[in-house]
């Protein structure tokens, strides 16, 4: 479907707004950096004019297997484009695979250093916080579940680890880093999913939208990651100087833009991000059949790794970093001994580890082993220890 006909359909109300938001245009219009949030112009009516028609033609013309084979060796930001790509696809990548003009290399370098200094907290929050939160964002959960990746969550999780690791690594945005390439591969995958998922009768039966992964959906995911982690670090009293906060935000601004979100819709400050998150993320959180299944798969995969803790402890940590309400939605069985330990010893662990308290909690070594194991899981990009290739799908999850 061409972009014009998409917008015409949406303006007629064929696709609903964000789940739980009675007026999506109003939700995006107030308190944020963007203007023009009227019907048909806000981020919930923006997809990807550059990548979407290209990937529709690549899939329909049978080029995807050749692309996946050709770009497997394309990893570093300064790697030349591989041979064997269709001419139109190569032309698109030459234009897209670059930093925006407003990217600040000093801030991006500081963000990399911050990620290195606080990696254990970040990886834990991304994994047990943001990762599980994604299962109670209905649009995201349903899109993941019914896309091809939903049929193999271990592979899907490993690819997500690759995205997060490449974003968080030192020098991620430099020529020798990998994130610009990883982000552009992810953007192409999103475009492919936009073409494929509407063909799935299973997704259409549960979706409240006709085309998945709008710019608004990507921003909601950003809030479940960057904005959520920002607030948790402050709440936990982890030292977070203003320059680190600004750099961390800037790295996410660049990342979101590389995924195709127009600059004018990206929050410019953390205050704007938190206001936008309160309007467009918090109201949509709710369980779904698909999300409950995904959460169980993700926690089951995590429990298979030797983290030095029980599944009951994992359940209670998820409840601690998200809420008991989310834990109840997902049916996470209670472990009250672990709950008491987490809620009393974890704050003490943070204070001692950051040098803000001289008192070492009795559970220090257990927590230290736990966060280190989670960090290593992330640094090893899942369980494989190597980058999981990002590949373009050619179909959806079978029924």
C-alpha positions in Angstrom: 0.0 0.0 0.0 1.5 3.4 -0.9 2.1 5.9 1.8 -0.6 8.3 0.6 -3.3 5.6 0.7 -2.1 4.6 4.2 -2.6 8.1 5.5 -6.0 8.5 3.8 -7.1 5.2 5.4 -5.9 6.3 8.8 -7.4 9.8 8.5 -10.8 8.0 7.9 -10.3 6.3 11.2 -9.6 2.8 9.9 -6.7 2.5 12.4 -7.1 3.4 16.0 -4.7 5.5 18.1 -2.5 4.3 20.9 -4.2 1.7 23.1 -6.0 3.3 26.0 -5.6 6.9 24.7 -8.9 8.3 23.7 -7.4 11.0 21.6 -3.9 10.0 20.3 -3.3 13.3 18.5 -3.9 15.2 21.8 -1.6 12.9 23.6 1.3 13.7 21.3 0.4 17.3 20.8 0.9 18.8 24.3 4.0 19.3 26.4 6.4 17.9 23.8 8.8 19.3 21.2 6.7 18.4 18.2 4.0 20.5 16.5 1.5 19.4 13.9 0.0 16.4 15.9 -3.4 16.7 14.1 -4.9 13.7 12.5 -2.6 12.4 9.7 0.5 14.4 10.8 1.6 13.3 14.2 4.0 10.4 14.9 1.2 7.9 15.1 0.6 8.5 11.4 4.3 8.4 10.4 6.0 5.2 9.3 9.1 5.3 7.0 8.7 6.9 3.6 12.2 5.9 2.6 12.5 2.3 3.8 8.9 1.0 3.6 8.3 1.0 -0.2 11.8 -0.2 -0.8 11.4 -3.3 1.5 8.0 -4.1 0.1 9.6 -4.4 -3.3 12.6 -6.3 -2.0 10.3 -8.9 -0.4 7.8 -9.1 -3.2 10.6 -9.5 -5.8 12.4 -12.2 -3.8 15.6 -10.3 -3.0 15.7 -10.8 0.7 17.7 -14.1 0.8 20.5 -12.4 -1.3 20.5 -9.4 1.0 20.7 -11.4 4.2 23.6 -13.4 2.7 25.4 -10.3 1.4 25.2 -8.1 4.5 26.2 -10.7 7.1 29.7 -9.4 6.9 28.7 -5.8 7.0 29.3 -5.0 10.7 31.4 -1.9 11.5 30.1 1.6 10.8 33.0 2.3 8.4 32.7 -1.1 6.5 32.1 -0.6 2.8 28.8 -1.9 1.6 29.0 -5.5 0.6 28.7 -6.6 -3.0 25.7 -8.6 -4.0 23.1 -6.1 -2.9 20.3 -5.0 -5.3 21.2 -1.6 -6.7 18.2 0.2 -5.2 18.9 -1.3 -1.7 22.5 -0.3 -1.9 21.6 3.2 -2.9 19.3 3.4 0.1 21.9 2.3 2.5 24.5 4.7 1.2 22.1 7.5 2.0 20.8 6.2 5.3 23.9 4.8 6.9 25.3 8.0 8.4 24.9 10.0 11.6 22.6 13.0 11.5 24.2 16.4 11.1 23.1 17.4 14.7 24.9 14.4 16.3 27.4 15.6 18.9 30.5 13.4 19.0 31.6 14.7 22.4 28.2 13.7 23.9 28.2 10.4 22.2 31.6 9.6 23.5 30.6 10.6 27.0 27.5 8.4 26.7 29.7 5.4 25.8 31.9 6.1 28.9 28.8 6.4 31.1 27.4 3.1 29.7 30.8 1.5 30.6 30.8 2.9 34.1 27.2 1.9 34.9 26.8 -1.1 32.7 25.6 -3.6 35.4 22.7 -1.4 36.3 21.9 -0.5 32.7 21.9 -4.1 31.4 19.9 -5.3 34.4 17.3 -2.6 33.9 17.2 -3.1 30.1 16.8 -6.9 30.6 14.5 -7.4 33.6 12.9 -4.0 33.5 12.5 -2.8 29.9 12.5 -6.3 28.4 9.6 -7.5 30.5 7.8 -4.1 30.2 7.7 -4.6 26.5 5.4 -7.6 27.1 2.8 -5.4 28.6 2.9 -2.9 25.8 0.1 -4.5 23.7 1.1 -3.2 20.3 4.7 -4.2 20.8 3.9 -7.6 22.3 1.4 -8.5 19.5 3.8 -7.4 16.7 6.7 -9.4 18.2 4.6 -12.4 18.9 3.0 -12.7 15.4 6.1 -11.7 13.4 8.6 -14.3 12.4 10.8 -13.5 15.4 8.1 -14.5 17.8 8.4 -18.1 16.8 12.0 -18.3 18.1 12.3 -16.1 21.2 15.9 -17.2 22.0 17.0 -15.9 18.6 14.8 -12.8 18.9 16.2 -12.1 22.3 19.8 -12.5 21.1 19.1 -10.0 18.3 17.7 -7.6 20.8 20.8 -8.1 22.9 22.9 -7.3 19.8 21.1 -4.0 19.4 21.4 -3.0 23.0 25.0 -4.1 23.2 26.1 -2.2 20.1 24.3 0.9 21.4 26.0 0.7 24.8 29.5 -0.1 23.7 32.4 2.3 24.0 32.7 4.1 20.6 29.3 2.8 19.4 28.9 5.7 17.0 32.5 6.0 15.8 33.7 4.6 12.5 35.0 1.5 14.3 31.8 1.0 16.2 28.9 -1.0 15.1 25.7 0.7 16.2 25.0 2.8 13.1 25.0 -0.3 11.0 23.0 -2.2 13.6 20.4 0.6 13.7 20.0 0.7 10.0 19.6 -3.1 9.8 17.0 -2.8 12.4 15.2 0.0 10.6 15.1 -2.2 7.5 13.7 -5.1 9.5 11.0 -2.8 10.9 10.1 -1.8 7.3 9.8 -5.5 6.3 7.6 -6.2 9.3 5.3 -3.3 8.3 4.9 -5.0 4.9 4.5 -8.6 6.2 2.4 -8.3 9.4 -0.7 -6.9 7.8 -0.8 -10.1 5.7 -1.1 -12.2 8.9 -4.7 -13.0 9.8 -3.6 -13.8 13.3 -2.1 -10.3 13.8 -5.0 -8.6 12.1 -7.4 -10.4 14.5 -5.8 -8.9 17.6 -4.3 -5.6 16.4 -5.8 -2.2 16.9 -3.8 -0.7 14.0 -3.6 -1.6 10.3 0.2 -0.9 10.0 2.6 -1.7 12.8 5.6 0.1 14.2 4.7 3.8 13.6 7.1 6.5 14.8 4.8 6.8 17.8 5.3 3.1 18.6 9.1 3.5 18.3 8.9 6.5 20.7 6.8 4.4 23.2 9.5 1.8 23.1 12.2 4.4 23.7 10.3 5.5 26.8 10.2 1.9 28.0 14.0 1.8 27.6 15.8 5.2 27.9 13.3 7.2 29.9 12.5 4.3 32.2 16.2 3.6 32.9 16.9 7.4 33.4 14.1 7.6 36.1 15.2 4.4 37.8 18.8 5.5 38.2 17.6 8.7 39.8 15.2 6.9 42.1 18.0 4.5 43.1 20.3 7.4 43.9 22.9 6.1 41.5 25.4 9.0 40.9 24.2 10.6 37.6 25.7 14.0 36.9 23.9 16.4 34.6 26.5 15.9 31.8 26.0 12.1 31.9 22.2 12.6 31.8 22.5 14.9 28.8 24.9 12.5 27.0 22.7 9.4 27.8 19.7 11.2 26.3 21.7 12.3 23.2 22.7 8.8 22.5 19.1 7.7 22.5 18.0 10.7 20.4 20.5 9.7 17.7 19.4 6.0 18.1 15.7 6.8 17.7 16.4 9.0 14.7 18.5 6.3 13.0 15.4 4.1 13.3 13.5 6.6 11.2 11.8 8.8 13.7 11.7 12.5 12.5 13.8 14.8 14.6 10.9 17.1 15.5 9.1 14.3 17.3 12.1 13.3 19.5 12.1 14.8 23.0 14.8 17.4 23.5 15.1 17.1 27.3 14.5 14.5 29.9 11.7 16.7 31.3 10.0 16.5 27.9 10.7 12.8 27.7 9.1 12.1 31.0 6.0 14.2 30.2 5.6 12.4 26.9 6.1 9.0 28.6 3.4 9.8 31.1 1.0 10.5 28.3 1.8 7.8 25.8 3.5 4.9 27.6 1.9 4.6 31.1 -1.7 4.7 29.9 -1.2 1.8 27.4 0.4 -0.7 29.8 -1.9 -3.7 30.1 -1.6 -7.5 29.7 -2.4 -9.4 26.5 -2.4 -13.1 25.7 0.6 -12.6 23.5 2.5 -10.6 26.1 1.9 -13.1 28.9 3.3 -15.8 26.6 6.3 -13.7 25.7 7.1 -12.8 29.3 7.1 -16.5 30.3 9.4 -17.4 27.4 11.8 -14.5 28.2 12.0 -15.3 32.0 12.2 -19.0 31.2 15.3 -18.3 29.0 16.8 -16.1 31.6 16.2 -18.7 34.3 18.2 -21.2 32.2 21.4 -19.1 32.7 23.3 -19.5 35.9 22.6 -16.2 37.6 23.1 -17.5 41.1 19.4 -16.9 41.9 16.1 -18.8 41.8 13.2 -18.2 39.4 11.3 -16.9 42.4 14.0 -14.3 42.9 13.7 -13.3 39.2 10.0 -13.0 39.5 10.3 -10.8 42.6 13.0 -8.6 41.0 10.7 -8.0 38.0 7.9 -7.0 40.5 10.4 -4.7 42.2 11.6 -2.9 39.1 8.2 -2.7 37.4 5.4 -3.2 40.0 3.3 -5.9 41.6 0.5 -4.9 39.3 2.7 -5.9 36.3 3.8 -9.1 38.1 0.1 -10.0 38.7 -0.8 -9.3 35.0 2.0 -11.7 33.9 1.1 -14.3 36.5 4.5 -14.2 38.2 4.4 -16.6 41.2 5.2 -14.9 44.5 8.3 -15.7 46.6 7.8 -13.6 49.7 11.3 -14.4 51.1 12.9 -13.2 47.9 10.6 -10.2 47.9 11.7 -9.1 51.4 15.3 -9.6 50.4 15.1 -7.6 47.2 13.1 -4.7 48.8 15.4 -4.3 51.8 18.8 -5.3 50.6 18.9 -3.9 47.0 18.7 -0.2 48.0 21.5 -0.9 50.6 23.5 -2.7 47.9 23.3 0.3 45.6 24.3 2.7 48.3 27.3 0.6 49.4 28.4 -0.2 45.8 28.4 3.5 44.9 30.3 4.5 48.0 27.3 6.3 49.5 27.1 4.1 52.6 29.8 2.4 54.7 27.5 -0.5 55.6 27.8 -3.5 53.4 24.5 -5.5 53.3 24.7 -9.2 54.2 23.4 -10.0 50.7 26.1 -8.0 48.9 27.9 -10.9 47.3 24.7 -12.5 46.2 23.6 -9.3 44.5 27.0 -8.7 43.1 27.1 -12.1 41.5 23.6 -11.5 40.2 24.2 -8.2 38.5 27.6 -9.3 37.1 26.0 -12.4 35.6 23.3 -10.3 34.0 25.9 -7.9 32.7 27.9 -10.8 31.2 24.8 -12.2 29.7 24.3 -8.9 28.0 28.0 -8.4 27.1 28.0 -11.9 25.6 25.0 -10.9 23.5 22.7 -13.5 24.8 24.2 -16.9 25.4 26.2 -17.3 22.2 29.1 -14.9 23.0 29.0 -13.7 19.4 26.8 -11.2 17.4 23.6 -12.8 16.3 23.1 -11.7 12.7 20.2 -9.4 12.1 18.2 -10.8 9.2 15.3 -9.6 7.2 12.2 -11.8 7.6 10.3 -13.1 4.6 7.1 -14.3 6.4 5.2 -14.2 9.7 4.8 -16.5 12.6 2.7 -19.5 11.6 -0.6 -19.9 13.4 
